[in-house]
Amino acid sequence: MEDNGMTREELISLTIDKYTDLQRIKKSNGGVENKELDYQIKVTLAKLSSLGISVEDITL
């Protein structure tokens, strides 16, 4: 499976990186509600889930 010239493994790695970046932003946000950030996290979780990746071990 390739997406825009990326292998499945590259796509998974990139998506995990995005998810962890979003988690760090959320944590540093100090509990302030940010609907856009929450939405981005939710979408990224859905993408990882569709790729068969569990994020239990990488969720802050």
Helices and strands as residue ranges (DSSP letters): E 2-3, E 6-7, H 8-28, H 35-50, G 56-58
